[in-house]
Every structure is written in structure tokens, then in C-alpha cells.
Amino acid sequence: MRMLNIRFNLLSALTCVALCSFANSNLNAQAYKIEASEPDFDDLLSPEFDTGERKKFKPKEWLEIEASFTVKMAPEPPSQTAERILIKWFVAVKHPEKSGALLLLTKDITHVNIPLNEEIFSSVYISPASIKRLTGKDRAGKGAVEYVGYEILVNGEKVAQETNKKVQGKTDWWNIASSTISRNDTVPLLNKMETPFANMWWDRYAEILVERR
């Protein structure tokens, strides 16, 4: 009888832990509300900085893709910030060698210390060299872009997503099986810290987590 009580108490304790964990995970997922904007993109000339040494060159164009979002939490922490969120970017560009085909470029960016109740931006970039690869030209990279979309995840749960165009009535077109879209790793998407724009418009953009090696 005593052994039965011990087993019953152990089972009750494990059930309680499981239910508490489930409740806490649901609470964490529901604590966040994120308002996200449709992504936008445009061509930007490479910035020039005065270093005291003038070199002759003609600035080329980068493609900048960005979107704004506002994070809300309930209850709000004393820090008035969200510790971290993950943004998964998806960009479909015209295939440079196959008519009617698309290349899917992806990038995951972890943002940290995001201020609450404030519009802030995230961005990705395509370099001049990659634009040349895609278009055969040094300018007008945005003409190569077909679709742009992104997901925002908190604690592994998707809380928002947006796109510039719907495909088959869906905003998450990157999850639709398609024979015309293939993934590509040789044309990279870059986060802001990987570009010459790293120190520009600092307060406009969410801080990026730098992986330590």
C-alpha cells in the first residue's frame, strides 16, 4: 500500500510539473504581440567616408530590404525591452540563367534588447557583387526581386509574418512547394552589420546579436 502511495505521489508530481511547464510555455507565447509592416526594398549607393585619403572609384548599388515592427508585452518588464526575437528573411529573385525560375535567398537574424512599444526596423542586403551576378548590371538590383517575406519568432513560436506579395492567396509563399523556386547559398543575404551601412542610422534598427567565436 505504501509503495502504491509513493507511485501515486510521484505520478502526481510529474503531472504537475508537466502542466506547469505547458502553462508557462503558453504564457510566454501569449505574452508577446508584434505588429509588423509589409517589407520594402530599394537601391542604395555604397556610402563614402572621409578618411583623409581620397580614392577614385564609382560607388555601386546595394539592395536594401527592410521592414518595421513594434513589440508589445503583457505584463511589461521593468526593462521595457524584449530580450530577443528571431527574424527569418525570405527573398525570391529572378534566376540569372533560367527564364521564369527564381532563386530563394534566406537569412536568420537574432535581434536583442528590443525596445517595447516603439517602431523599429530590421533589414537585409544584397551586395553589388551579388547584384552583378543576378542581373549582369551594376545598378537597379530591385528589378531582380520578385517576392520578399519574413517571419518573426519568439521562443521558437511564430508570432508574425508579412510579405510584399501573396502567392496562391498565402503570405507564407516560401512554404509552398514549387518547381520554379530553388534555394541558393552563393548569393548571400547580409545583415546590416555585414555591410558598409553598419554604423549608419543606428537608432532606427534593432540591435543584432553578434555570435561569439
Phi, psi and omega per residue, in radians:
M1 nan -0.728 3.120
R2 -1.099 -0.728 3.120
M3 -1.087 -0.652 3.114
L4 -1.124 -0.716 3.121
N5 -1.132 -0.687 3.128
I6 -1.107 -0.769 3.128
R7 -1.125 -0.701 3.133
F8 -1.123 -0.755 3.137
N9 -1.131 -0.701 3.122
L10 -1.128 -0.757 3.123
L11 -1.109 -0.705 3.119
S12 -1.103 -0.722 -3.137
A13 -1.136 -0.760 3.141
L14 -1.139 -0.691 3.114
T15 -1.103 -0.721 3.128
C16 -1.095 -0.768 3.122
V17 -1.071 -0.765 -3.127
A18 -1.111 -0.760 3.140
L19 -1.155 -0.685 3.117
C20 -1.133 -0.720 3.116
S21 -1.107 -0.737 3.130
F22 -1.118 -0.752 3.139
A23 -1.120 -0.738 3.141
N24 -1.134 -0.684 3.138
S25 -1.156 -0.678 3.094
N26 -1.178 -0.667 3.120
L27 -1.093 -0.765 3.135
N28 -1.089 -0.718 -3.112
A29 -1.179 -0.623 -3.073
Q30 -1.479 -0.211 -3.081
A31 -1.262 -0.357 -3.077
Y32 -1.782 2.385 2.955
K33 -2.280 2.172 -3.083
I34 -2.142 2.164 3.050
E35 -1.697 2.101 -3.031
A36 -2.094 2.560 -3.121
S37 -1.721 2.853 3.021
E38 -1.165 2.395 -3.131
P39 -1.193 2.636 3.119
D40 -2.279 2.737 3.119
F41 -2.599 2.649 -3.104
D42 -2.791 2.865 3.108
D43 -1.558 2.398 3.091
L44 -2.243 2.373 3.060
L45 -1.251 2.562 3.043
S46 -0.978 2.301 -3.116
P47 -1.254 2.631 3.074
E48 -1.984 2.339 -3.139
F49 -2.060 2.469 3.137
D50 -1.448 1.841 3.139
T51 -1.873 0.051 -3.093
G52 1.585 -0.247 3.100
E53 -2.042 2.049 -3.134
R54 -1.644 2.196 3.080
K55 -2.102 2.481 -3.122
K56 -1.456 2.107 3.026
F57 -2.873 2.770 3.132
K58 -1.827 1.986 -3.116
P59 -0.988 2.405 3.089
K60 -1.739 3.096 -3.056
E61 -1.804 2.391 2.949
W62 -1.738 2.712 2.980
L63 -1.810 2.123 3.108
E64 -1.856 2.284 3.090
I65 -2.122 2.215 -3.085
E66 -2.538 2.840 3.062
A67 -2.654 2.683 3.109
S68 -1.871 2.714 3.086
F69 -2.643 2.724 3.096
T70 -2.230 2.199 -3.112
V71 -1.743 2.297 3.054
K72 -2.199 2.502 3.125
M73 -2.316 2.576 3.065
A74 -2.436 2.090 -0.063
P75 -1.304 2.762 3.141
E76 -1.376 2.344 3.106
P77 -1.284 2.748 3.114
P78 -0.998 -0.515 -3.112
S79 -1.263 -0.278 -3.095
Q80 1.002 0.533 3.101
T81 -2.430 2.697 2.969
A82 -1.663 2.368 -3.030
E83 -1.108 -0.852 -3.133
R84 -2.827 2.628 2.984
I85 -2.425 2.756 3.103
L86 -2.003 2.248 3.040
I87 -1.962 2.194 3.108
K88 -1.858 2.019 -3.101
W89 -1.680 2.503 3.096
F90 -2.359 2.109 -3.113
V91 -2.250 2.112 3.092
A92 -1.793 2.115 -3.130
V93 -2.074 2.751 -3.131
K94 -1.151 2.346 3.136
H95 -1.197 2.231 -3.071
P96 -1.230 -0.281 -3.034
E97 -2.129 -0.155 -3.108
K98 -2.230 1.961 -3.131
S99 -1.100 2.281 3.112
G100 1.472 -0.133 3.137
A101 -1.676 2.793 -3.120
L102 -2.264 2.626 3.005
L103 -1.856 2.342 3.111
L104 -1.745 2.059 3.104
L105 -1.825 2.398 -3.098
T106 -2.286 2.712 3.107
K107 -2.755 2.265 3.032
D108 -1.796 2.251 3.134
I109 -2.228 2.183 3.054
T110 -1.682 2.112 3.082
H111 -1.782 2.504 -3.125
V112 -2.232 2.764 3.077
N113 0.941 0.916 -3.084
I114 -1.490 2.141 3.136
P115 -1.144 2.426 3.132
L116 -1.376 2.663 3.021
N117 0.992 0.552 -3.128
E118 -2.398 2.286 3.096
E119 -1.191 2.219 -3.135
I120 -2.472 2.795 -2.961
F121 -2.040 2.672 2.949
S122 -2.205 2.624 -3.078
S123 -2.596 2.724 2.968
V124 -2.339 2.838 -3.004
Y125 -2.421 2.641 2.969
I126 -2.044 2.223 -3.028
S127 -1.286 2.820 3.066
P128 -0.986 -0.675 3.137
A129 -1.116 -0.696 3.118
S130 -1.226 -0.646 3.080
I131 -1.072 -0.735 3.088
K132 -1.040 -0.739 3.133
R133 -1.086 -0.689 -3.069
L134 -1.400 -0.603 -2.987
T135 -2.037 -0.313 -3.040
G136 1.354 0.148 -3.111
K137 -2.257 2.860 3.122
D138 -1.627 -0.110 -3.058
R139 -2.373 3.012 3.054
A140 1.044 0.821 3.127
G141 -1.138 -0.467 -3.088
K142 -1.162 -0.311 3.083
G143 -1.209 -0.268 -3.139
A144 -1.539 -0.182 -3.050
V145 -1.521 2.291 3.095
E146 -1.818 -0.927 -3.134
Y147 -2.327 2.542 3.023
V148 -2.342 2.294 3.086
G149 -2.583 2.900 3.095
Y150 -2.733 2.743 3.036
E151 -2.113 2.552 3.034
I152 -2.021 2.183 -3.113
L153 -2.072 2.450 3.035
V154 -2.219 2.157 -3.114
N155 0.942 0.633 3.103
G156 1.428 -0.061 -3.135
E157 -1.795 2.295 3.105
K158 -1.307 2.180 -3.097
V159 -2.030 -0.189 3.111
A160 -2.843 2.692 3.022
Q161 -2.743 2.627 3.135
E162 -2.606 2.842 3.093
T163 -2.664 2.787 3.081
N164 -1.438 -0.370 3.122
K165 -2.547 2.507 3.010
K166 -1.558 2.597 3.079
V167 -2.144 2.157 -3.086
Q168 0.966 0.592 3.119
G169 1.346 0.117 -3.089
K170 -1.966 2.508 3.093
T171 -1.452 -0.452 -3.141
D172 -1.646 1.056 -3.085
W173 -1.065 -0.412 -3.122
W174 -1.197 -0.256 3.095
N175 -1.674 -0.006 3.132
I176 -1.524 2.227 3.108
A177 -1.128 2.246 -3.113
S178 -2.571 2.355 3.128
S179 -1.423 -0.160 -3.099
T180 -1.665 -0.172 -3.124
I181 -1.966 2.213 3.092
S182 -2.225 2.543 -3.141
R183 -1.326 2.634 -3.125
N184 -2.496 2.317 -3.138
D185 -1.894 -0.173 -3.085
T186 -1.529 -0.181 2.997
V187 -1.965 1.577 -2.993
P188 -1.401 2.553 2.846
L189 -1.500 2.457 -3.105
L190 -2.049 2.476 3.001
N191 -1.412 2.977 -3.016
K192 -1.050 -0.611 -3.110
M193 -1.248 -0.184 3.131
E194 -1.725 0.232 -3.077
T195 -2.251 2.981 3.066
P196 -1.186 -0.158 -3.131
F197 -1.550 0.121 -3.001
A198 -0.884 -0.766 -3.066
N199 -1.753 0.205 -3.117
M200 -1.702 2.526 3.086
W201 0.919 0.723 -2.936
W202 -0.905 -0.851 -3.021
D203 -1.313 -0.157 3.123
R204 -1.329 -0.509 -2.973
Y205 -1.906 2.595 3.086
A206 -1.190 2.523 -3.131
E207 -1.183 2.452 -3.081
I208 -1.792 2.324 3.073
L209 -1.240 2.186 3.109
V210 -1.691 2.083 -3.126
E211 -1.224 2.246 3.125
R212 -1.493 2.430 3.137
R213 -1.941 nan nan
